[in-house]
Structure formats: C-alpha cells, structure tokens
Amino acid sequence: MPRWLNPANLFTLLRLILVPYVIAAILGGRHGQALVLFFVAAVTDVLDGALARSYGLATQAGAYLDPIADKCLLSGIFLALGAAGSVPWWFVVVVLGRDMYILLAVVAVMAFTKMRKFPPSRWGKLSTFAQISTAVAWMVENIWPVPVLYAVSSAMLWVCAGFTIWSGVHYTLRGVQTLRAR
C-alpha cells in the first residue's frame, strides 16, 4: 500500500467525498441533514490531523489534500447557501474571491520562485473559524428560522466578511515581505 494511503489521508478523502452530499442537502432544503453531514466532515478533519500528528502519518499528499478538502467543503457550503437564497451573493463573492486571489497568488509565486511552503497565518485561521461558525449559524437558522437566530447569523456575515478580507490583506502583506527578503 502506498505511504500516502493511510488512515489520516483516508479521513481527508472521506471529507472530500462528503462535500457534494452536504451541498445537495442544502440545495434540497434538508438543512438538518446538511448540518449532520457537516459535523461528520468536521470530525474527519479533527481525526486526520490527530492521526497524522500522533502516529507519524503526515505525508506531502495529506498536506495538500487537507486544505483542499477544507476549502471545497466551506466554498461548497457558501455557494449552496447563496444558491438557496440563505446568504447574500456579495458574501459568497467575498469568501470565494479571497480564496481565488490567494490561490492565484500562490500559483504565481510558485511559477516565479522556488518558494513552496505557504503556512496558514493566525488571521487565516481566524478567518476559517469565522467561516465555519457562520456556515453553522446559517444552517441552524435554516432549521429553526426564528428572528434571534436570523439576527445573529446576519451579524456573523459582517464579522466573517471582515476577517476574510483582512486575512487576504494580511496574506498579501506577508507574501510581499517574504518575497522582498529573498
């Protein structure tokens, strides 16, 4: 069996497999099912990281697959929530636009330099936490559409958009600083 095909990476692959099911549940109005599937996907994220660290199962494939699985899951959820009319499209554009901007910047840096490591920043991690919290809030609000949950979910859009935009700016500043130091 190839080294990359280990339990940690299998949990990451499971998370990728769950993405279309979470999206389909949101688009189909099965918000409770979407939330349960999202929770299962979150558990796979915790398990793959714990297994990789605790049992020495970290691989280069896993290092690439894990953030791809996370981005596919969150991007898919926000696209589905936008398509379902739950969240406004401006918000979906902010989240996806930042991710596309970072991806294109990484591709450009890799094309013109020998830089190959792009560790997440504190602001990137906070942005991801805000995105996860916002996704959960909107899925819960879709299950129990009460005014208080709607108000909290709506406020979280703005907080999440702020963290998302700032993390994109921070990655840009960090990238420029790193390139200048080379």
C-alpha positions as CSV (number, residue, x, y, z in Angstrom):
1,M,0.0,0.0,0.0
2,P,1.4,3.5,-0.9
3,R,2.6,5.6,2.1
4,W,0.1,8.3,1.3
5,L,-2.8,5.9,1.5
6,N,-3.0,5.8,5.3
7,P,-5.9,6.3,7.8
8,A,-5.2,10.1,8.2
9,N,-5.5,10.7,4.5
10,L,-8.5,8.4,4.2
11,F,-10.3,10.6,6.6
12,T,-9.4,13.6,4.4
13,L,-10.7,11.8,1.3
14,L,-13.9,11.0,3.2
15,R,-14.3,14.7,3.9
16,L,-13.9,15.4,0.1
17,I,-16.5,12.7,-0.6
18,L,-19.0,14.3,1.8
19,V,-18.8,17.7,0.1
20,P,-21.4,17.0,-2.7
21,Y,-23.7,15.4,-0.2
22,V,-23.6,18.5,2.1
23,I,-24.2,20.7,-0.9
24,A,-27.1,18.6,-2.2
25,A,-28.7,18.6,1.3
26,I,-28.6,22.4,1.4
27,L,-29.9,22.8,-2.1
28,G,-32.6,20.2,-1.4
29,G,-33.8,22.1,1.7
30,R,-32.6,19.2,4.0
31,H,-30.8,21.6,6.4
32,G,-30.7,19.2,9.3
33,Q,-29.1,16.6,7.1
34,A,-26.6,19.2,5.9
35,L,-25.7,20.1,9.4
36,V,-25.2,16.5,10.4
37,L,-23.0,15.8,7.4
38,F,-21.0,19.0,8.0
39,F,-20.5,17.8,11.6
40,V,-19.2,14.4,10.3
41,A,-16.9,16.2,7.9
42,A,-15.6,18.3,10.8
43,V,-14.9,15.2,12.8
44,T,-12.9,13.8,9.9
45,D,-10.8,17.0,9.9
46,V,-10.1,16.5,13.6
47,L,-9.3,12.8,13.2
48,D,-7.0,13.2,10.2
49,G,-4.9,15.9,12.0
50,A,-4.7,13.9,15.2
51,L,-3.7,10.7,13.4
52,A,-1.1,12.4,11.3
53,R,0.5,14.1,14.3
54,S,0.2,11.3,16.9
55,Y,1.1,8.3,14.7
56,G,3.6,10.0,12.3
57,L,1.1,9.6,9.4
58,A,1.8,13.1,7.9
59,T,2.5,13.0,4.2
60,Q,3.0,15.5,1.5
61,A,-0.2,14.3,-0.1
62,G,-2.1,14.9,3.1
63,A,-0.5,18.4,3.4
64,Y,-2.0,19.2,0.0
65,L,-5.3,17.3,0.4
66,D,-6.3,18.6,3.8
67,P,-6.6,22.3,2.9
68,I,-8.2,21.4,-0.4
69,A,-10.8,19.3,1.4
70,D,-11.5,22.2,3.8
71,K,-11.8,24.8,1.1
72,C,-14.0,22.5,-1.1
73,L,-16.3,22.0,1.9
74,L,-16.6,25.6,3.0
75,S,-16.7,27.0,-0.5
76,G,-19.4,24.4,-1.5
77,I,-21.5,25.3,1.6
78,F,-21.4,29.0,0.9
79,L,-22.1,28.5,-2.8
80,A,-25.1,26.3,-1.9
81,L,-26.3,28.7,0.8
82,G,-26.1,31.5,-1.8
83,A,-27.9,29.5,-4.4
84,A,-30.6,28.6,-1.9
85,G,-31.0,32.3,-1.1
86,S,-29.9,31.9,2.5
87,V,-26.9,34.1,2.3
88,P,-26.4,37.1,0.0
89,W,-24.2,36.7,-3.0
90,W,-21.9,39.6,-2.0
91,F,-20.8,37.4,0.9
92,V,-20.2,34.4,-1.3
93,V,-18.1,36.6,-3.6
94,V,-16.0,37.8,-0.7
95,V,-15.3,34.3,0.6
96,L,-14.7,32.7,-2.8
97,G,-12.9,35.8,-4.2
98,R,-10.4,35.8,-1.3
99,D,-9.7,32.1,-1.8
100,M,-9.2,32.5,-5.6
101,Y,-7.0,35.5,-5.0
102,I,-4.8,33.5,-2.6
103,L,-4.7,30.5,-5.0
104,L,-3.7,32.6,-7.9
105,A,-1.0,34.4,-5.8
106,V,0.4,31.0,-4.7
107,V,0.5,29.8,-8.3
108,A,2.3,32.9,-9.4
109,V,4.8,32.8,-6.6
110,M,5.5,29.1,-7.3
111,A,5.9,29.8,-11.0
112,F,8.5,32.5,-10.5
113,T,10.3,31.5,-7.3
114,K,11.5,28.4,-5.5
115,M,9.1,29.1,-2.6
116,R,6.9,26.0,-1.9
117,K,5.7,26.4,1.7
118,F,2.7,28.6,2.4
119,P,1.8,28.1,6.1
120,P,-1.5,29.5,7.3
121,S,-1.4,32.7,9.2
122,R,-3.1,33.5,12.5
123,W,-5.6,35.7,10.5
124,G,-6.2,32.9,8.0
125,K,-7.0,30.5,10.9
126,L,-9.3,33.1,12.4
127,S,-11.0,33.7,9.1
128,T,-11.5,29.9,8.7
129,F,-13.0,29.7,12.2
130,A,-15.3,32.7,11.4
131,Q,-16.4,31.0,8.1
132,I,-17.1,27.7,9.9
133,S,-19.1,29.5,12.6
134,T,-21.0,31.5,10.0
135,A,-21.8,28.4,8.0
136,V,-23.1,26.6,11.1
137,A,-25.1,29.6,12.2
138,W,-26.8,29.8,8.8
139,M,-27.5,26.1,8.6
140,V,-29.0,26.2,12.1
141,E,-31.0,29.3,11.2
142,N,-32.4,27.4,8.2
143,I,-33.6,24.6,10.5
144,W,-35.1,27.0,13.1
145,P,-35.9,30.2,11.4
146,V,-36.5,32.4,14.5
147,P,-35.8,36.2,14.5
148,V,-33.0,35.9,17.1
149,L,-31.0,33.3,15.0
150,Y,-31.5,35.4,11.9
151,A,-30.1,38.5,13.6
152,V,-27.1,36.5,14.9
153,S,-26.5,34.9,11.5
154,S,-26.8,38.2,9.7
155,A,-24.3,39.9,12.1
156,M,-21.9,37.0,11.7
157,L,-21.9,37.6,7.9
158,W,-20.3,41.0,8.5
159,V,-17.8,39.7,11.1
160,C,-16.9,36.8,8.8
161,A,-16.5,39.1,5.8
162,G,-14.2,41.4,7.8
163,F,-12.0,38.5,8.9
164,T,-12.0,37.1,5.4
165,I,-11.0,40.4,3.8
166,W,-8.4,41.2,6.4
167,S,-6.8,37.7,6.2
168,G,-6.5,38.3,2.4
169,V,-4.8,41.6,3.0
170,H,-2.5,40.0,5.7
171,Y,-1.5,37.2,3.3
172,T,-0.6,39.8,0.7
173,L,1.5,41.8,3.1
174,R,3.2,38.7,4.4
175,G,3.8,37.5,0.9
176,V,5.3,40.8,-0.3
177,Q,7.5,40.9,2.9
178,T,8.7,37.3,2.3
179,L,9.5,37.9,-1.4
180,R,11.4,41.1,-0.6
181,A,13.5,39.2,2.0
182,R,14.6,36.6,-0.6
